[in-house]
Amino acid sequence: MTVVTITVLVPDEEGVAALAGLDGVRAISYDGMRPDRPLPPDAAEAEVLVPGFLVPIDPASFVDRMPGLRLIQLMTTGAETWIGRVPDRILLSTARGAHGGSTAEWALGMLIAVYRELIPFEQARQARDWRRRATDTLQDKRVLVLGAGDLGRRMRRRLEACDATATLVGTRAREGVHGIDELPALLGEHDAVVLMVPLTDATTGLVDAEFLARMPDGAVLVNAARGKVVDTDALLSELTAGRLRAALDVTEPEPLPPDHPLWTAPGLLLTPHVAGSVYDYSKRAYAVVAAEIARYAAGEEPENLVHGDY
């Protein structure tokens, strides 16, 4: 019986180690931080490509150099760099499930920081200002989570553990999930909105002036998705007016230029796209990558293929 071995191109030696125990898989590494450099000689016969984590890549440069490519297995949940930019013959699978916990943790931390006013208290510490006062609380807040995939479900669990109410919204209505068509009516009924959607044509600019205007006074917008989901100028208008508050891990543009008004916008907490960047992110990512490639090597369809729903 002939055993078929597939070649997988991984961005580092950690990837080689992560796939070492898979039957029918041979992993070879390339310089994932410099994908423009020459690929190893065996890359031309590789069926699977694993791009580096959050490394800017021109998809065409790999497709052109890898005629045998049949599957692109990402280490990220977001796939916007690749969608629509690779031939139909090539499957595209994400690392859904790898970074949801840490991203939901970031979003929860931001909501707690906003409601418990942790930043003002830190500023008071630096000023040696000891004055006790009450703050708001996440308890009993109604939080609208836009995105009902792995991220959204993990966010709901964390919110409910804090005695908040979570409402999930997805592309279509299903058990426990509202459809996107219900969004206009839902916005005014919630104290906070957490964005956890992929960047697609449908979600680009989704959070525009009309969307924000439907949110109640004092509501909080948390963006753990992609910067282009939000109309930056519309958000700046609401922040400057003091009507809404926000926490952003992603921005448009990104990186944020030093003179951009978001740096000094009132009522805003800002981090530089680090929600999923925890010390052991690659370990979690490669666990998902290995499982997906094992399915492919066994002749099965990967579970995380990109289809467009959220």
C-alpha positions as CSV (number, residue, x, y, z in Angstrom):
1,M,0.0,0.0,0.0
2,T,1.4,3.4,-1.0
3,V,1.4,6.0,1.7
4,V,0.9,9.5,0.3
5,T,2.8,12.2,2.1
6,I,1.9,15.9,1.7
7,T,4.4,18.7,2.1
8,V,3.5,21.6,4.3
9,L,5.3,24.9,4.3
10,V,5.4,26.4,7.9
11,P,6.9,29.8,8.9
12,D,9.3,28.6,11.7
13,E,10.8,25.6,13.4
14,E,8.0,25.7,16.0
15,G,5.6,24.8,13.2
16,V,7.9,21.9,12.1
17,A,7.8,20.5,15.7
18,A,4.0,21.0,15.9
19,L,3.4,18.9,12.8
20,A,6.1,16.3,13.5
21,G,3.7,13.7,14.8
22,L,1.1,13.9,12.0
23,D,0.8,10.8,9.7
24,G,1.4,11.6,6.1
25,V,2.7,15.1,6.7
26,R,6.2,16.5,6.0
27,A,6.7,20.0,7.3
28,I,9.5,22.3,6.0
29,S,10.1,25.8,7.2
30,Y,10.7,29.1,5.5
31,D,11.4,32.6,6.9
32,G,7.9,33.5,8.0
33,M,9.0,37.0,9.0
34,R,10.4,37.7,5.6
35,P,8.0,35.9,3.2
36,D,9.5,37.9,0.2
37,R,12.7,35.9,0.5
38,P,13.4,32.8,-1.6
39,L,11.4,29.7,-0.5
40,P,13.1,26.3,0.1
41,P,13.5,24.1,-3.0
42,D,10.7,21.8,-1.9
43,A,8.2,24.6,-1.6
44,A,7.1,24.1,-5.3
45,E,5.6,20.7,-4.4
46,A,4.0,21.8,-1.1
47,E,0.2,21.4,-1.0
48,V,-0.3,23.4,2.2
49,L,1.0,26.9,3.3
50,V,0.9,28.2,6.8
51,P,1.5,32.0,6.7
52,G,3.2,33.7,9.6
53,F,1.1,35.2,12.4
54,L,0.0,38.8,11.4
55,V,2.9,39.1,8.9
56,P,1.9,41.3,5.9
57,I,1.8,39.1,2.9
58,D,1.0,39.4,-0.8
59,P,-1.0,36.2,-1.5
60,A,-0.1,36.2,-5.2
61,S,3.6,35.9,-4.3
62,F,3.0,32.5,-2.7
63,V,0.5,31.3,-5.2
64,D,2.8,32.0,-8.1
65,R,5.7,30.2,-6.4
66,M,3.8,27.2,-5.2
67,P,2.0,25.5,-8.2
68,G,1.0,22.5,-6.0
69,L,-0.7,24.7,-3.4
70,R,-4.2,23.4,-2.4
71,L,-4.7,24.7,1.2
72,I,-3.8,27.9,3.0
73,Q,-4.0,27.3,6.7
74,L,-3.9,30.5,8.7
75,M,-2.7,31.0,12.2
76,T,-5.2,33.9,12.6
77,T,-9.0,34.0,12.9
78,G,-9.2,36.9,10.4
79,A,-8.8,36.0,6.8
80,E,-9.4,39.3,5.0
81,T,-5.9,39.4,3.5
82,W,-6.6,36.2,1.6
83,I,-10.3,36.3,0.8
84,G,-10.9,36.8,-2.9
85,R,-7.2,36.9,-3.6
86,V,-6.4,33.2,-4.2
87,P,-7.7,30.9,-6.9
88,D,-10.9,28.9,-6.3
89,R,-8.9,25.7,-6.4
90,I,-7.2,26.6,-3.1
91,L,-9.0,26.1,0.2
92,L,-8.7,28.7,2.9
93,S,-9.0,27.7,6.6
94,T,-8.5,29.8,9.7
95,A,-7.3,29.2,13.3
96,R,-10.7,29.8,14.7
97,G,-10.7,28.7,18.3
98,A,-7.0,29.6,19.0
99,H,-7.3,33.2,20.0
100,G,-10.9,33.6,21.0
101,G,-10.2,33.2,24.7
102,S,-7.6,35.9,24.9
103,T,-9.5,38.3,22.7
104,A,-12.7,37.9,24.8
105,E,-10.5,38.4,27.9
106,W,-9.3,41.7,26.4
107,A,-12.8,42.9,25.6
108,L,-14.0,41.9,29.1
109,G,-11.1,43.7,30.7
110,M,-11.8,46.9,28.7
111,L,-15.5,46.9,29.8
112,I,-14.4,46.5,33.4
113,A,-11.8,49.2,33.0
114,V,-14.5,51.6,31.6
115,Y,-17.2,50.9,34.1
116,R,-14.9,50.7,37.2
117,E,-12.9,53.8,36.0
118,L,-9.6,52.0,36.4
119,I,-7.6,54.5,34.3
120,P,-8.8,57.6,36.2
121,F,-7.9,55.8,39.5
122,E,-4.4,55.0,38.1
123,Q,-4.0,58.7,37.1
124,A,-5.1,59.6,40.7
125,R,-2.4,57.3,42.1
126,Q,0.2,59.0,40.0
127,A,-1.0,62.3,41.4
128,R,-1.1,60.9,44.9
129,D,-4.7,61.8,45.1
130,W,-6.6,59.6,47.6
131,R,-10.3,60.3,47.2
132,R,-12.9,57.5,47.5
133,R,-15.9,57.5,45.2
134,A,-18.4,55.1,43.7
135,T,-18.3,53.9,40.1
136,D,-20.5,52.1,37.7
137,T,-20.4,48.3,37.3
138,L,-20.6,45.7,34.6
139,Q,-23.1,43.8,36.6
140,D,-26.6,43.9,35.1
141,K,-25.4,45.6,31.9
142,R,-26.9,44.5,28.6
143,V,-24.1,43.8,26.1
144,L,-24.7,43.3,22.4
145,V,-22.1,41.0,20.9
146,L,-21.9,41.4,17.2
147,G,-20.4,38.1,16.0
148,A,-21.7,34.6,17.1
149,G,-18.8,32.4,16.2
150,D,-16.1,31.2,18.6
151,L,-15.2,34.7,19.7
152,G,-18.8,35.7,20.4
153,R,-19.6,32.5,22.3
154,R,-16.5,32.9,24.5
155,M,-17.5,36.5,25.1
156,R,-20.9,35.5,26.2
157,R,-19.6,33.1,28.8
158,R,-17.3,35.7,30.3
159,L,-20.1,38.3,30.4
160,E,-22.5,36.0,32.1
161,A,-19.9,35.1,34.7
162,C,-19.9,38.8,35.6
163,D,-23.7,38.9,35.9
164,A,-24.1,40.8,32.7
165,T,-26.6,39.9,29.9
166,A,-25.2,39.0,26.5
167,T,-27.1,39.2,23.2
168,L,-25.4,37.6,20.2
169,V,-26.0,38.8,16.6
170,G,-24.9,36.8,13.6
171,T,-25.3,36.8,9.9
172,R,-28.5,34.8,10.2
173,A,-30.9,34.1,13.1
174,R,-30.6,30.7,14.8
175,E,-31.1,29.3,18.3
176,G,-29.6,31.7,20.8
177,V,-28.5,34.2,18.0
178,H,-30.3,37.2,16.5
179,G,-30.0,37.9,12.8
180,I,-28.1,41.0,11.4
181,D,-31.5,42.3,10.2
182,E,-32.6,42.8,13.8
183,L,-29.6,45.0,14.6
184,P,-31.2,48.4,14.3
185,A,-33.9,47.5,16.9
186,L,-31.4,45.9,19.2
187,L,-28.9,48.7,19.4
188,G,-31.0,51.1,21.5
189,E,-31.7,48.3,24.1
190,H,-28.1,47.7,25.1
191,D,-25.5,49.4,27.2
192,A,-22.5,48.3,25.3
193,V,-21.7,46.8,21.9
194,V,-18.7,44.4,21.4
195,L,-17.6,43.9,17.7
196,M,-16.2,40.4,17.0
197,V,-16.9,40.0,13.3
198,P,-14.6,39.1,10.4
199,L,-13.8,41.9,7.9
200,T,-15.9,41.3,4.8
201,D,-17.6,43.4,2.2
202,A,-20.7,43.2,4.4
203,T,-19.0,44.3,7.7
204,T,-16.7,47.0,6.2
205,G,-18.1,50.4,7.5
206,L,-21.0,48.5,9.3
207,V,-20.6,50.8,12.3
208,D,-21.4,54.1,10.7
209,A,-23.0,57.3,11.9
210,E,-26.5,55.8,11.8
211,F,-25.3,52.7,13.8
212,L,-23.7,54.9,16.5
213,A,-26.7,57.2,16.7
214,R,-28.9,54.3,17.6
215,M,-26.7,53.5,20.7
216,P,-28.0,55.0,23.9
217,D,-26.2,58.0,25.6
218,G,-23.2,56.8,27.6
219,A,-23.0,53.5,25.8
220,V,-19.7,51.8,25.2
221,L,-18.4,50.5,21.8
222,V,-15.6,47.8,22.0
223,N,-13.9,46.9,18.8
224,A,-12.1,43.6,18.9
225,A,-12.7,43.0,15.1
226,R,-10.9,45.1,12.5
227,G,-10.5,48.8,12.2
228,K,-12.4,49.1,8.9
229,V,-15.6,47.8,10.5
230,V,-16.0,51.2,12.2
231,D,-16.3,54.6,10.5
232,T,-13.5,56.4,12.3
233,D,-14.8,59.9,11.7
234,A,-18.3,59.0,12.9
235,L,-16.9,57.5,16.1
236,L,-14.6,60.5,16.7
237,S,-17.7,62.7,16.4
238,E,-19.5,60.8,19.1
239,L,-16.5,60.6,21.4
240,T,-15.8,64.4,21.0
241,A,-19.4,65.2,21.8
242,G,-19.0,63.0,25.0
243,R,-22.1,61.0,24.1
244,L,-20.4,57.6,23.7
245,R,-17.3,55.9,25.0
246,A,-15.1,53.3,23.3
247,A,-12.3,50.8,23.6
248,L,-10.4,49.9,20.5
249,D,-7.8,47.3,19.8
250,V,-7.9,48.0,16.1
251,T,-8.1,51.2,14.1
252,E,-8.5,52.6,10.6
253,P,-5.9,53.6,9.7
254,E,-3.5,51.1,11.3
255,P,-0.9,51.6,12.6
256,L,-2.3,54.9,13.9
257,P,-0.3,57.9,12.8
258,P,1.2,60.0,15.6
259,D,-0.9,63.0,14.7
260,H,-4.2,61.1,14.4
261,P,-7.1,62.6,16.6
262,L,-7.9,59.2,18.1
263,W,-4.8,59.6,20.3
264,T,-6.4,62.4,22.2
265,A,-10.1,61.5,21.9
266,P,-12.0,61.7,25.1
267,G,-13.7,58.6,26.5
268,L,-11.4,56.2,24.6
269,L,-9.2,53.3,25.7
270,L,-6.8,52.2,23.0
271,T,-4.4,49.3,22.5
272,P,-2.2,48.5,19.4
273,H,-3.9,45.3,18.0
274,V,-2.8,43.1,20.9
275,A,-6.0,41.4,22.0
276,G,-4.9,38.0,20.8
277,S,-1.2,38.6,21.4
278,V,-0.4,36.6,24.6
279,Y,2.8,34.7,25.4
280,D,1.6,31.3,24.3
281,Y,-0.5,32.4,21.3
282,S,1.6,30.3,18.9
283,K,1.1,27.1,20.9
284,R,-2.7,27.5,20.7
285,A,-2.5,28.5,17.1
286,Y,-0.4,25.5,16.1
287,A,-2.7,23.2,18.0
288,V,-5.6,24.3,15.7
289,V,-3.3,24.3,12.6
290,A,-2.2,20.7,13.3
291,A,-5.7,19.5,13.7
292,E,-6.9,21.1,10.5
293,I,-3.9,19.8,8.5
294,A,-4.4,16.3,10.0
295,R,-8.0,16.4,8.6
296,Y,-6.8,17.5,5.2
297,A,-4.0,14.8,5.1
298,A,-6.7,12.2,5.9
299,G,-8.8,13.3,3.0
300,E,-11.3,15.2,5.1
301,E,-12.5,18.8,4.8
302,P,-10.9,21.2,7.4
303,E,-13.5,22.5,9.9
304,N,-12.5,26.1,9.7
305,L,-13.0,26.7,6.0
306,V,-13.9,30.3,5.2
307,H,-17.6,30.6,4.1
308,G,-18.5,34.1,5.1
309,D,-20.8,33.6,8.1
310,Y,-20.2,35.0,11.5
